[in-house]
């Protein structure tokens, strides 16, 4: 797998001041643009119609959504849009639950496919992927803790982690537990954020409770990411000293 002579390090240098200034400006521009388009195209009414259709399915609505999410993860389809739709359709509580279940089961199935069903094909496909070799080395050197860290810190693409970990020595249930737990803060951020925007559009007022939850989650994720980076940096330093 990974070449032990390669010295791959994770960049911990902070982003430039120019980038840090432009990111919130770009985010604000996107939000304002979205709100204007929502007003022009009456997205509030359309979101209400989508919600009513999904809710009309009764208990099958969340189940169908979960199955769609699982299929998307297994097929390596980016899940950001599907996650946001979960918040729009089901609200914060049910949205977080359905997204969490769908993403965890999907990631687990991708892991099993990689480990037991299509191992050779996936290993061949990833053999020339530098990011996978980096992931493989980290898994060998740091063990299960790397699952938690990589789910918190966006060092690798989501789909690469799902299939890549199946080729490593990480135990299945360890992978499932830490994937579920460490994907949860991001799920809350996406889903509650989508619910807050959808509520603001459909009801015409700011959902301060959801905004508060969103802010707390964002702070929590920031703290967890910093701690994960410190942990990984310390582990890397200890390995180099050994």
Secondary structure, DSSP 8 states (H G I E B T S, - for coil): ---TT-----------HHHHHHHHHHHHHHHHHHHHHHHHTTHHHHHHHHHHHHHHTTHHHHHHHHHHHHHHHHTT---HHHHHHHHHHHHHHHHHHHHHHHHHHHHHHHHHIIIIISHHHHHHHHTT-HHHHHHHHHHHHHTTHHHHHHHHS-SS-HHHHHHHGGGSS--HHHHHHHHHHHHHHHHHHHHHHHHHHHHHHHHSS--HHHHHHHHHHHHHHHHHHHHHHHHHHHHHHHHHH-
